[in-house]
Amino acid sequence: MNAARKIGLNLEWLSDCGGCHVAIVDVHEKILDILGAVQIQHCPVLTDIKDYPHADIGIVSGAIRTEHDRHVAQEMRASCDKVIAWGTCAIYGGIPGAALAHSREEILQAVYTRNPTTRTNEAPHSQVALLEKQVIPLDEVIGVDMYLPGCPPHAAFIFDALLALVEGRAPKARQETVCARCTRSMKKSEETRLKSNHDGIPDPDLCLLSQGYVCLGSVTLDRCLSPCPSQGVMCTGCAGPTMQILTEPNRDLRTEVADRMSRLTAIPREEIVASMERSGKSHYAYAMASKMVGEKPTFLIRKWIAEVEEEA
């Protein structure tokens, strides 16, 4: 590639909140180092260009939720030499992927026909894009060249990823967990009770697992620099599971966390597992649409929901 020529860049978002694109400005003045080398051609929040001109790099955030999402993803793939799956929704399905816990029909009924604030007896068929059968990550529809998870990715990882593409090198991101950057100490405690975030203020120096709080930091990829546990907030897994969780069919979020937590406290492993199953839609919200999680033989989200509903 001629160094004097600016790199063509197309950006697009599918089913997500748009936060991953907004997060680009978190790079602050460093973005000038990137903008000086790229030419933004298609970007919904910056341009009114409807077509997809040829680009060296395409950045796509969001999951495939509708027929329109599928069409846009295919247009981006056809027009871009390299495509980046940008953010957790594009890579794992993200929060939209939590729809895996319900059928398409259940969702449409809840939003339209059984919703007291909706004045319709049937779901729309022509005014809005039709829903896919279920939410799926971007790479189940098109080929992806680079993955940058996070909800949104931290500015440090964004800058390095974009600069790496401009410079033609591999990003520096590693496979560390959120725990790798957490400053808390893992110590054995005599805690016997599972706690929620409203149960007081955690000890600022002790691992949250040791205190009885279910924190997913040990099973979550670090693309955030660990701000939540460092400030006393349990990690919810927004950057997606570690490769160990994804690639081992019998390793799961709840069983791995329960193993560690039961060794650090006096809380029985089975009690921790059961508690995480009761809140399965929360603990698995970011990654359940990915086949590597949603199709694990240990992942039984609908069974867990049914059991919770029976208890209610």
C-alpha positions in Angstrom: 0.0 0.0 0.0 1.3 3.5 -0.9 2.2 5.2 2.4 1.1 8.6 0.9 -2.4 7.3 0.2 -5.0 7.6 3.0 -6.6 4.4 4.1 -10.3 4.1 3.1 -12.5 3.4 6.2 -16.2 2.4 6.3 -18.0 2.2 9.6 -21.5 0.7 10.2 -23.5 -0.5 13.2 -26.1 -3.2 13.4 -28.2 -4.1 16.4 -26.6 -2.4 19.3 -26.7 0.8 21.3 -24.2 2.7 19.2 -21.8 3.1 22.1 -18.9 1.3 20.4 -18.8 4.0 17.7 -19.2 6.8 20.2 -16.3 5.3 22.2 -14.0 6.2 19.4 -14.0 9.8 20.7 -12.7 8.5 24.0 -9.3 8.3 22.3 -9.4 12.1 22.6 -6.5 14.0 20.9 -4.8 10.7 19.9 -7.5 10.3 17.3 -5.7 12.9 15.2 -2.9 10.4 14.7 -5.4 8.1 13.1 -7.5 10.5 11.2 -4.5 11.9 9.5 -3.9 8.5 7.9 -7.5 7.5 7.0 -10.4 8.7 4.9 -13.8 8.0 6.4 -16.2 7.2 3.6 -19.3 5.6 5.1 -20.3 6.3 8.7 -24.0 6.7 9.7 -23.2 9.3 12.5 -20.9 11.4 10.3 -22.0 11.1 6.7 -25.3 10.8 4.7 -23.7 8.4 2.2 -26.1 5.5 1.6 -24.0 3.3 -0.5 -20.8 1.4 0.4 -17.7 2.7 -1.5 -14.6 0.4 -1.6 -12.6 0.7 1.6 -9.4 -0.9 2.9 -10.9 -1.3 6.4 -14.5 -1.8 7.6 -15.6 -1.4 11.2 -18.9 -3.1 12.1 -20.5 -3.1 15.6 -23.7 -4.8 16.6 -25.2 -8.2 16.3 -27.3 -9.7 13.4 -30.8 -9.3 14.7 -32.9 -8.3 11.6 -32.9 -9.0 7.9 -31.6 -5.5 7.4 -28.6 -6.2 9.7 -27.7 -9.2 7.5 -28.0 -7.1 4.3 -25.8 -4.3 5.7 -23.2 -6.8 7.0 -22.9 -8.4 3.5 -22.6 -5.0 1.9 -19.7 -4.1 4.3 -18.0 -7.4 3.6 -18.3 -6.9 -0.2 -16.9 -3.3 0.0 -14.1 -3.7 2.5 -10.8 -5.5 2.2 -10.7 -6.2 6.0 -13.5 -6.2 8.4 -13.3 -5.6 12.2 -16.0 -7.0 14.5 -16.1 -4.0 16.9 -17.4 -4.6 20.4 -19.0 -7.5 22.2 -22.3 -7.4 20.3 -20.6 -8.0 17.0 -18.4 -10.7 18.4 -20.7 -12.6 20.8 -24.2 -11.2 20.2 -23.9 -8.9 23.3 -27.0 -7.7 25.1 -29.2 -8.2 22.0 -28.1 -11.9 22.2 -29.9 -12.3 25.5 -32.9 -12.8 23.2 -31.7 -16.4 22.9 -33.5 -17.1 26.1 -36.8 -16.6 24.3 -38.2 -17.5 20.9 -38.9 -14.9 18.3 -42.6 -15.3 18.7 -42.4 -14.8 22.5 -40.5 -11.6 22.0 -42.9 -10.2 19.4 -45.9 -11.1 21.6 -44.3 -9.4 24.6 -43.5 -6.2 22.7 -46.7 -5.9 20.6 -49.7 -8.1 21.2 -49.4 -8.6 25.0 -48.0 -5.2 25.8 -50.6 -2.9 27.5 -48.9 0.2 26.0 -49.0 -1.1 22.4 -52.2 -0.5 20.3 -52.0 -3.4 18.0 -53.3 -6.9 17.8 -50.5 -8.2 15.6 -46.8 -7.6 15.2 -45.8 -5.3 12.2 -44.7 -7.1 9.0 -43.8 -4.2 6.7 -43.0 -1.1 8.7 -39.9 -2.5 10.3 -37.2 -4.9 9.3 -38.2 -8.5 10.0 -36.4 -10.3 12.9 -34.1 -13.1 12.2 -34.9 -16.4 13.9 -32.4 -15.6 16.6 -29.6 -13.1 17.3 -26.2 -14.2 15.9 -22.7 -12.7 16.0 -21.3 -11.0 12.9 -19.0 -13.8 11.9 -21.8 -16.3 11.4 -22.9 -14.2 8.4 -19.6 -12.8 7.0 -15.9 -13.4 7.3 -14.2 -11.3 10.0 -10.5 -10.4 10.0 -10.1 -8.8 13.5 -12.1 -9.0 16.8 -12.1 -6.2 19.3 -14.5 -7.1 22.2 -15.7 -4.7 24.9 -18.8 -2.9 25.9 -17.4 -0.7 24.6 -13.7 -1.5 24.2 -11.5 0.7 26.3 -9.9 3.7 24.6 -6.4 2.1 25.0 -7.4 -1.0 23.0 -9.3 1.1 20.5 -6.3 3.3 19.8 -3.9 0.4 19.5 -6.2 -1.6 17.2 -6.8 1.4 14.9 -3.1 2.3 14.9 -2.1 -1.3 14.3 -4.3 -1.3 11.1 -2.8 2.0 9.9 0.7 0.7 10.6 0.1 -2.7 9.2 1.0 -4.6 12.3 -0.8 -7.0 14.8 -2.5 -5.3 17.8 -0.7 -5.7 21.2 -3.8 -7.0 23.0 -3.1 -10.2 25.0 -5.4 -13.0 26.4 -5.3 -11.8 30.1 -8.4 -11.8 32.3 -9.9 -8.8 34.1 -8.4 -10.3 37.2 -4.9 -9.8 35.8 -5.2 -6.0 36.2 -7.3 -6.0 39.4 -5.4 -4.9 42.5 -7.4 -6.9 45.0 -5.9 -9.8 46.9 -7.3 -13.3 46.7 -7.4 -14.7 50.3 -9.2 -17.5 52.0 -12.1 -16.2 54.1 -14.8 -17.7 56.3 -17.6 -16.0 54.4 -20.7 -18.2 54.4 -23.2 -16.0 52.5 -23.6 -15.0 48.9 -24.0 -11.2 48.6 -25.5 -8.8 46.1 -24.2 -5.3 45.2 -26.7 -3.8 47.7 -25.2 -5.7 50.6 -22.9 -3.0 51.9 -19.6 -1.7 50.6 -16.9 -4.3 49.8 -13.5 -4.3 51.5 -11.4 -2.3 49.0 -8.4 -4.6 49.3 -9.9 -8.1 49.3 -11.0 -10.1 46.2 -14.8 -9.8 45.7 -15.1 -13.6 45.4 -13.5 -13.9 48.9 -16.2 -11.6 50.2 -19.1 -13.6 48.7 -19.8 -11.4 45.7 -20.2 -13.2 42.3 -17.6 -11.4 40.1 -16.9 -12.7 36.6 -13.4 -11.1 36.4 -11.6 -14.4 36.4 -13.5 -15.7 33.4 -13.7 -12.5 31.4 -11.2 -11.2 28.8 -9.6 -7.9 29.7 -10.6 -5.3 27.2 -11.5 -2.7 29.8 -8.4 -2.3 32.2 -10.5 -3.6 35.1 -12.3 -0.5 36.2 -15.3 -2.2 37.8 -13.7 -4.5 40.4 -11.1 -1.9 41.2 -14.0 0.4 42.3 -15.9 -2.2 44.2 -18.3 -3.3 41.4 -18.5 -6.9 40.4 -17.4 -7.7 36.8 -20.4 -8.7 34.7 -18.4 -10.1 31.8 -19.1 -7.4 29.2 -15.9 -8.1 27.2 -16.9 -11.8 26.8 -15.4 -15.0 28.1 -11.8 -16.0 28.1 -10.5 -18.4 25.5 -10.4 -21.2 28.1 -14.1 -20.8 28.7 -14.9 -20.6 24.9 -12.8 -23.5 23.7 -13.4 -26.1 26.4 -16.9 -27.6 25.9 -17.3 -28.5 29.6 -16.0 -25.3 31.1 -18.6 -22.8 31.9 -18.9 -19.4 33.6 -20.9 -20.6 36.6 -18.8 -23.7 37.2 -15.5 -22.0 36.9 -16.5 -19.1 39.2 -18.1 -21.5 41.7 -14.9 -23.6 41.8 -12.8 -20.6 42.6 -15.3 -19.0 45.0 -15.9 -22.2 47.0 -12.2 -22.5 47.6 -11.9 -18.9 48.7 -14.9 -19.0 51.1 -17.0 -21.4 53.1 -19.9 -21.2 50.6 -20.7 -24.6 49.0 -20.0 -24.8 45.3 -23.5 -26.1 44.6 -25.1 -23.1 46.2 -23.0 -20.7 44.0 -23.9 -22.7 40.8 -27.6 -22.7 41.7 -27.5 -18.9 42.4 -25.9 -18.1 39.0 -28.4 -20.3 37.2 -31.2 -18.4 38.8 -29.7 -15.2 37.3 -28.6 -16.9 34.1 -29.9 -14.2 31.8 -27.7 -11.6 33.6 -24.5 -13.7 33.9 -24.7 -14.9 30.3 -26.2 -11.8 28.8 -23.2 -10.7 26.8 -22.2 -14.0 25.1 -25.1 -16.5 25.0 -25.8 -15.8 21.3 -22.3 -17.2 20.5 -22.3 -20.8 19.5 -19.3 -21.3 21.7 -21.4 -20.5 24.7 -25.0 -20.9 23.7 -24.5 -24.5 22.3 -22.4 -25.8 25.2 -24.0 -29.0 26.7 -23.8 -27.3 30.1 -25.7 -24.2 29.1 -29.5 -24.7 29.8 -30.9 -21.2 30.0 -34.5 -22.1 29.2 -34.5 -24.8 31.9 -33.1 -22.3 34.4 -35.8 -19.7 33.5 -38.5 -22.3 33.8 -37.3 -23.3 37.3 -37.3 -19.7 38.4 -40.8 -19.2 37.1 -42.0 -22.3 38.9 -40.6 -20.8 42.2 -42.3 -17.5 41.6 
